[in-house]
């Protein structure tokens, strides 16, 4: 029988991957001093994680700890991160998730502090790779209550902003989880720069629907594929997850209203004026841009 997991808690190469992501988040200013934590699930009941009170930019494989799915430490010379419950909560409720990255990227964290929702329908890469990014309510870090703040949003996103704290992103491996953080912080920086210039321009309804069709063709899921009672750009897909009032935009203009009209096969319906040849050309052009962006990010 095939094993869906990696080779286990003593795999030095996997520990080295965690250390490499730690260096990246430190070098990019996503984790100052001892901030941030990273985890990688390597067994049915085994998760590698970073230790507490260590700079993520200078870790070695010997520093990496291991815990079971209840947070009990099962290996490692150093004490495991105090925020491991957040990671384990995500993994328990999303079996597809193998890695979690939590850190404090400055531009995204600024949105966290301000309680400003992340605008949708603005940038291609964000629509393709992320979609809506919710803001989980504040709770004291390291507590069970803190870990539970992300629960209402887990089924519909792979990236969450933590109110007055930072971000958490997750995926199939540590690099995938990290990339989502990098995309988010880069986008937040662009939004701030655009705001200084005076405004942001949203995609038109036709452009938005064509991007969603491209997203589906590339194999990425999105809650907007499955809902009819929603607005494509209004950050309302996850509104039911907010126990209190959902965050409202104050720094940016309200997005345009595009209802989620879907075809019977689940694909977003394009504008009636869009012809199929034009759509094919647009899909190819956007695909080329996405692939270029991935190549540059990997480099």
C-alpha positions in Angstrom: 0.0 0.0 0.0 1.4 3.4 -1.0 2.2 5.9 1.8 0.8 9.4 1.3 3.2 10.8 3.8 6.9 11.7 3.6 9.5 9.6 5.3 9.0 11.0 8.8 10.2 13.2 11.6 13.9 12.4 11.2 14.1 13.3 7.5 16.9 15.9 7.3 16.0 17.1 3.8 12.5 18.0 5.0 13.9 19.8 8.0 16.2 21.7 5.6 13.2 22.8 3.5 11.7 24.3 6.6 14.9 26.1 7.4 15.1 27.5 3.8 11.6 28.9 4.1 12.5 30.4 7.5 15.4 32.2 5.8 13.1 33.5 3.1 10.6 35.0 5.5 13.4 36.5 7.6 15.2 38.0 4.6 12.0 39.5 3.2 11.2 41.1 6.6 8.2 38.8 7.2 9.4 37.7 10.6 11.5 40.0 12.8 13.6 38.6 15.6 11.9 35.4 16.8 8.6 35.9 15.0 6.8 33.4 12.9 6.5 29.6 12.7 6.4 26.9 10.1 5.1 23.3 10.1 5.1 20.3 7.8 3.0 17.2 8.3 5.1 14.1 7.8 2.9 11.3 9.2 -0.6 10.4 10.2 0.2 11.7 13.7 3.5 13.5 13.2 4.3 17.1 12.3 7.7 18.8 12.0 7.7 22.4 13.3 9.9 25.3 14.2 10.9 25.8 17.8 10.0 28.8 20.0 12.3 31.7 20.6 14.5 31.3 17.6 15.2 33.6 14.6 13.8 31.9 11.6 16.6 33.2 9.4 19.3 31.2 11.2 17.8 27.8 11.9 19.5 24.5 11.2 17.9 21.0 10.8 19.0 20.2 14.3 16.7 22.9 15.6 13.5 21.5 14.1 11.0 19.9 16.5 8.2 17.3 16.0 4.8 17.1 17.6 1.8 14.8 17.4 -1.5 16.0 16.1 -2.5 17.0 19.6 0.5 19.3 20.0 2.6 17.0 22.3 6.3 17.2 21.5 7.7 13.9 20.3 11.1 14.9 19.1 13.6 17.8 19.1 16.1 19.3 21.4 14.4 22.7 21.5 10.8 23.5 22.7 8.2 23.5 20.0 6.5 26.8 18.9 3.8 28.0 21.2 1.5 28.6 18.3 1.4 25.0 17.0 -2.3 24.6 17.8 -3.1 27.0 15.0 -1.2 24.8 12.5 -2.8 21.6 13.8 -6.3 23.0 13.7 -5.8 23.9 10.0 -4.4 20.4 9.3 -7.2 18.6 11.1 -9.9 20.4 9.3 -8.2 20.4 5.9 -6.7 17.0 5.3 -5.2 18.2 2.0 -3.0 20.7 3.8 0.5 19.4 4.5 2.3 22.7 5.4 1.5 25.9 7.3 3.4 29.2 7.4 2.5 31.9 9.9 4.4 35.2 10.0 4.0 39.0 10.1 4.5 40.3 6.5 4.4 44.1 7.1 2.1 45.2 4.3 -0.5 42.5 4.9 -0.2 43.0 8.7 -0.9 46.7 8.2 -4.3 45.6 6.7 -4.7 43.4 9.7 -4.1 46.2 12.1 -6.4 48.6 10.3 -9.1 46.0 9.8 -9.2 46.8 6.1 -10.5 44.0 3.9 -8.4 43.0 0.9 -10.0 44.3 -2.3 -10.8 41.7 -5.0 -11.1 42.1 -8.7 -7.9 44.2 -9.0 -4.9 42.0 -9.7 -4.6 38.9 -12.0 -2.3 36.8 -9.7 -4.5 37.4 -6.7 -7.7 36.3 -8.5 -6.0 33.2 -9.9 -4.0 32.0 -6.9 -5.9 33.4 -3.9 -9.4 34.8 -4.3 -11.0 36.3 -1.1 -8.7 36.7 1.9 -10.7 36.9 5.2 -9.7 38.6 8.4 -10.0 36.2 11.4 -10.9 37.9 14.7 -8.2 38.6 17.3 -7.5 36.2 20.1 -4.5 35.7 22.4 -1.7 33.9 20.4 -1.0 30.4 21.5 -4.4 29.7 23.1 -7.0 27.2 21.9 -9.3 30.2 21.2 -6.6 31.7 18.9 -6.4 28.5 16.9 -10.2 28.3 16.5 -10.5 31.8 15.0 -9.6 30.4 11.6 -12.2 27.6 11.6 -15.1 29.5 9.8 -12.9 30.3 6.8 -10.9 27.1 6.2 -13.0 25.5 3.6 -13.0 28.5 1.2 -9.4 29.9 1.4 -5.7 29.0 1.8 -4.7 32.3 3.2 -6.1 34.2 6.2 -5.2 37.5 7.8 -5.1 37.4 11.6 -6.5 40.5 13.2 -3.9 42.7 14.8 -1.3 39.9 14.4 -0.2 38.7 11.0 -1.1 36.1 8.4 -1.3 32.3 8.0 -1.1 30.5 4.7 -1.2 26.8 4.0 -0.8 24.3 1.1 0.6 21.1 -0.2 4.2 21.8 0.9 6.2 24.5 2.7 7.1 26.3 -0.5 3.5 26.4 -1.7 2.4 27.8 1.7 5.1 30.4 1.6 4.3 31.6 -1.9 0.8 32.5 -0.8 2.2 34.7 1.9 4.6 36.4 -0.6 1.8 37.0 -3.1 -0.4 38.5 -0.5 2.2 40.9 0.9 3.3 42.0 -2.5 -0.4 42.7 -3.4 -0.9 44.7 -0.2 2.1 46.8 -1.0 0.8 47.5 -4.5 -2.5 48.5 -3.0 -0.8 51.0 -0.7 1.2 52.5 -3.5 -1.8 52.8 -5.7 -3.7 54.5 -2.9 -0.9 57.0 -2.6 -1.3 57.7 -6.3 -5.0 58.4 -5.7 -7.1 55.4 -6.6 -7.4 51.8 -7.7 -9.3 50.6 -10.7 -11.4 47.4 -10.5 -11.8 44.9 -13.3 -14.9 45.2 -15.4 -17.5 42.5 -15.1 -16.4 40.9 -18.4 -12.8 40.9 -17.3 -13.7 39.4 -13.9 -15.7 36.5 -15.4 -13.0 35.7 -18.0 -10.4 35.5 -15.2 -12.6 33.2 -13.2 -13.0 31.0 -16.3 -9.2 30.9 -16.7 -8.9 30.0 -13.0 -11.1 27.0 -13.5 -9.3 26.0 -16.7 -6.0 26.0 -14.7 -7.5 23.7 -12.2 -7.9 26.1 -9.2 -11.1 26.0 -7.2 -13.0 29.1 -6.0 -16.2 29.4 -3.9 -17.6 31.6 -6.6 -17.8 28.6 -8.9 -20.4 27.0 -6.6 -22.5 29.9 -5.4 -25.2 31.9 -7.1 -26.2 34.2 -4.2 -22.9 36.2 -4.0 -21.1 39.1 -5.5 -17.9 38.4 -7.5 -15.9 41.3 -6.0 -17.6 42.2 -2.8 -15.7 40.1 -0.3 -19.0 38.5 0.9 -18.3 34.8 0.2 -17.0 34.3 3.8 -19.3 36.9 5.5 -21.1 34.1 7.4 -17.9 33.2 9.0 -17.6 36.5 10.9 -19.1 36.2 14.4 -19.2 40.0 14.6 -19.6 42.6 11.8 -17.6 41.8 8.7 -14.8 44.4 8.0 -15.9 47.2 5.6 -13.5 49.1 3.3 -12.5 52.6 4.4 -9.2 53.1 2.6 -10.5 52.0 -0.8 -13.7 52.6 -2.7 -16.4 49.9 -2.6 -16.0 47.4 -5.4 -18.5 47.2 -8.2 -21.4 44.8 -7.9 -21.2 41.7 -10.2 -23.7 39.0 -9.4 -22.5 35.4 -9.5 -24.3 34.3 -12.6 -23.1 30.7 -13.3 -23.6 28.3 -16.2 -25.2 25.0 -15.4 -21.8 23.3 -15.6 -20.5 25.6 -12.8 -18.4 27.9 -14.9 -18.8 31.6 -14.6 -20.9 32.9 -17.4 -19.1 35.4 -19.6 -20.6 38.6 -20.7 -23.0 38.2 -23.7 -20.9 40.5 -25.8 -17.7 38.4 -25.4 -17.1 36.2 -28.4 -15.4 32.8 -28.1 -12.4 33.7 -30.3 -11.7 36.8 -28.2 -12.0 34.8 -25.1 -9.5 32.2 -26.3 -7.0 34.9 -27.1 -7.5 36.5 -23.7 -7.1 33.1 -21.9 -3.8 32.5 -23.8 -2.5 35.9 -23.0 -3.3 35.7 -19.3 -1.9 32.2 -19.1 1.4 33.4 -20.5 1.4 36.2 -17.8 0.7 33.7 -15.0 3.4 31.4 -16.2 5.9 34.3 -16.4 5.0 35.3 -12.8 5.5 31.8 -11.6 8.9 31.6 -13.3 10.0 34.9 -11.8 8.8 33.9 -8.3 10.6 30.5 -8.5 13.8 32.3 -9.5 
